Amino acid sequence: MINCYETLFVVKPTLTDEEIATQITKVKDILAKEGGELLATNDMGMRKLAYPVEKNDRGYYTVLLYKSEGTLIQELERNLKINEDVIKFLTVKYSNTKEMAQFNKLVEAANKAETKEEA
């Protein structure tokens, strides 16, 4: 069954812009390879972490909003766990009507922000 998911992941602050873009592309490639449909990407940029993780006080946050089968989550999280440049990640599943309405708002907001950046 196809569900909607949001995955937030944080990469190390010591990476260059090209390395950060490569890490984001790797995660997107896993989604595409496993049959997920990427709806929106929200690059939140460098942010201060709530608490130090692996001696890092900051990290580069990225949120992916997508639709997929539940089996994709296992493969995605497995890859995030073994990636040494990813310091944190979280996946949220949206299932009921209220959650789906919020998910659709998040997708719209992320796509609006993306089109503003391109202009």
C-alpha positions in Angstrom: 0.0 0.0 0.0 1.3 3.5 -0.9 1.6 5.9 2.0 3.0 9.4 2.4 6.3 9.9 4.3 8.5 12.7 5.4 12.2 12.0 6.0 14.4 14.5 7.7 18.1 14.0 7.7 21.1 16.0 9.0 24.6 15.8 7.5 27.8 16.9 9.1 28.6 20.7 9.0 32.2 20.1 7.9 31.1 19.0 4.4 31.5 21.3 1.4 28.4 22.5 -0.6 29.2 19.9 -3.3 29.5 17.1 -0.7 26.2 18.1 0.8 24.5 18.1 -2.6 26.0 14.6 -3.3 24.6 13.3 0.0 21.1 14.7 -0.8 21.4 13.2 -4.3 22.3 9.8 -2.9 19.1 9.7 -0.7 17.0 10.8 -3.7 18.5 8.1 -5.8 17.6 5.5 -3.2 14.0 6.8 -3.3 13.9 6.6 -7.1 15.5 3.1 -7.2 13.1 1.7 -4.7 10.1 3.1 -6.5 9.3 6.1 -4.3 7.7 9.2 -5.8 9.5 12.3 -4.5 6.9 15.2 -4.2 9.0 17.9 -2.6 12.4 18.7 -1.1 13.0 21.3 1.6 16.7 22.3 2.1 16.5 24.0 5.5 20.3 24.7 5.5 22.8 24.9 8.3 21.1 24.9 11.7 22.1 24.6 15.3 21.4 21.2 16.8 19.4 21.0 20.0 22.2 18.9 21.6 25.6 17.8 20.3 25.6 14.8 18.1 29.0 13.1 17.4 30.7 16.3 18.7 28.8 18.4 16.2 26.8 21.5 17.4 25.5 22.3 13.9 24.2 20.3 10.9 22.7 20.7 7.4 19.0 19.8 7.5 17.1 18.4 4.5 13.5 17.2 4.4 12.1 14.9 1.7 8.4 14.5 1.2 7.4 11.4 -0.8 5.0 8.6 -1.5 6.1 5.0 -1.4 5.6 1.5 -0.3 6.5 0.7 3.4 9.3 -1.5 2.3 11.3 1.5 1.0 11.6 2.9 4.5 13.7 -0.1 5.7 16.1 0.3 2.8 16.3 4.1 3.1 17.0 4.0 6.8 19.5 1.2 6.4 21.5 3.4 4.0 21.2 6.5 6.2 22.5 4.4 9.2 25.6 3.3 7.3 26.4 6.7 5.8 29.1 8.3 8.0 28.2 11.8 6.9 24.6 11.6 8.1 24.5 12.4 11.9 20.7 12.2 12.5 17.5 11.1 10.6 13.8 10.8 11.2 11.0 9.3 9.1 7.3 10.2 9.7 4.4 8.4 8.2 1.2 10.3 7.4 -1.9 8.0 7.4 -5.2 9.6 8.5 -7.2 12.4 6.9 -5.9 15.2 9.1 -2.3 14.1 8.7 -2.7 13.9 4.9 -4.1 17.4 4.8 -1.0 18.6 6.7 1.2 16.6 4.4 -0.3 18.3 1.3 0.3 21.7 2.9 3.9 20.9 3.5 4.4 19.7 -0.1 2.8 23.0 -1.4 4.9 25.1 0.9 8.1 23.4 -0.1 7.3 23.6 -3.8 6.5 27.3 -3.5 9.8 28.0 -1.7 11.6 26.0 -4.4 10.0 28.0 -7.2 10.9 31.3 -5.5 14.5 30.2 -5.2 14.6 29.4 -8.9 13.2 32.8 -9.9 
